[in-house]
Amino acid sequence: MDFSREDLIRWDKEYFWHPFTQMKVYREEDNPIFERGEGVYLYDIYGRKYIDAISSLWCNVHGHNHPRLNNALIKQLCKVAHTTTLGSSNIPSIILAKRLVEITPPCLTKVFYSEDGAEANEIALKMAYHYFYNKGERERKYFITLSNAYHGDTIGAVSVGGIEIFHNAYKPLLFKTFKLPSPYRYCKEKYGELCDECKEDLLNRLRNILETHHGEVIGIILESGIQAAAGMLPYPKGFLKGVEKLSKEFGVFFIVDEVATGFGRTGTLFYVEQEGVCPDFMTLGKGITGGYLPLAVTLTTEEVFNAFLGDFGEAKHFYHGHTYTGNNLACAVAIENLNIFEEEKTLEELQPKISHLAKRLEEFKELPWVYDIRRLGFMAGIELRRRDGEPFPYGDRIGFKVAYKARKRGVFFRPLGDVMVLMMPLVIEIGEIDHVLDTLKWAIEDTLRAF
Ligand SMILES: *Cc1c(COP(=O)(O)O)cnc(C)c1O
């Protein structure tokens, strides 16, 4: 080794600009530099061990350093790492496309590859717009979106997003959308809970927008089942199904972002299964490679695909692609990820863990700083506020302070503001879930005792 641990810490602070990170603060702190992983554990350069309670930003599924995923990767690596899919193909991307079509709702029959969730959504937006363009419906320019939505950080994805603190600065660069309120916040404020009445109210608002504007609307885009990045805000049950019905009635597209919820996080492989929804576009990312390599997909229907077919001279094709679209290594790992789901019965094994998590979250209600607890399947968020119910000032970074404390006892968290996020790898064991929750409870109490 021609560098020391101290060099790494220094160089990290000197050269590396981290995402979603206030670097002024980061450089004053002692943040872990991870060196290796094993199952649900991560080890930093000092050999300190942490449970990865956020699945390395919501993507790890079967654990780190998984022998089967490693082997799949190495096997493919010994053949070829990358070949272009612009006008040629490769074995793993063909097999994966077929597998994805088989396991997603039946109306989805085509797979378009990209590398990150933002791109997958960007592609869905462009395809949806381009579909109508190819059909000669050129006045359709608008998407309907939700407040508090998060679809990624590229300009198109930000345009259909709605998280003030992330997106406000870019407003002048964004395209216009029609907005519905954030279901969770709206229902809580107006009805006190997520109820059927609120769902109907929201759907009526959507109907109003569609009645006034449907001729200019391309489609509606939303996250599947829960607004995750906004702080784990679930929708009322049946909301997705209602949106699907309305989009069919008015002839606009329904675009469902399963980037966070896909690959088991909500208890089923995809959340859409729980409401029997088949959208016109579905985007996947994060867990698709089990958390190994950047890969994302946009799935769509025969109807959409066919609108891009024509003689070459008609120039109807989808002029979009990335250098690494359909990367051989990423697709090979993604196939093995699915094999593990099937052979190790990951979803069956997950069900008791979901019940255990639900039960143990109840205990957090006793803490005076716990304002709200929200959960969909194995995704959960605990919102912290002052005892009087007012939010802590943004600059106080309470969520981070709790997370830092938990790290000292070997659990790695990254909060969303003051929402403590629980997004544990699906392979985590009950005892480890307990350790995560005990640590979190202690960290909340120890940090907030004086507040
Ligand atoms: C993380 C996320 C994205 C963005 O994915 P990236 O791979 O970070 O670009 C999009 N949508 C949802 C719902 C997400 O949680």
The ligand as an SDF file (V2000), in Angstrom:
LIG
                    3D

 15 15  0  0  0  0  0  0  0  0999 V2000
  -33.5230    6.9050   -6.2010 C   0  0  0  0  0  0  0  0  0  0  0  0
  -34.7300    7.1800   -6.9880 C   0  0  0  0  0  0  0  0  0  0  0  0
  -34.6460    7.6650   -8.3080 C   0  0  0  0  0  0  0  0  0  0  0  0
  -33.3390    8.0600   -8.9260 C   0  0  0  0  0  0  0  0  0  0  0  0
  -32.5030    6.9740   -9.1590 O   0  0  0  0  0  0  0  0  0  0  0  0
  -30.9520    7.2510   -9.4000 P   0  0  0  0  0  0  0  0  0  0  0  0
  -30.4080    5.9050   -9.7140 O   0  0  0  0  0  0  0  0  0  0  0  0
  -30.4290    7.8260   -8.1200 O   0  0  0  0  0  0  0  0  0  0  0  0
  -30.8480    8.2170  -10.5190 O   0  0  0  0  0  0  0  0  0  0  0  0
  -35.8110    7.8170   -9.0060 C   0  0  0  0  0  0  0  0  0  0  0  0
  -37.0020    7.5320   -8.4720 N   0  0  0  0  0  0  0  0  0  0  0  0
  -37.1160    7.0710   -7.2200 C   0  0  0  0  0  0  0  0  0  0  0  0
  -38.4830    6.7420   -6.7050 C   0  0  0  0  0  0  0  0  0  0  0  0
  -35.9980    6.9040   -6.4240 C   0  0  0  0  0  0  0  0  0  0  0  0
  -36.1130    6.4940   -5.1630 O   0  0  0  0  0  0  0  0  0  0  0  0
  1  2  1  0
  2  3  1  0
  2 14  2  0
  3  4  1  0
  3 10  2  0
  4  5  1  0
  5  6  1  0
  6  7  2  0
  6  8  1  0
  6  9  1  0
 10 11  1  0
 11 12  2  0
 12 13  1  0
 12 14  1  0
 14 15  1  0
M  END
$$$$
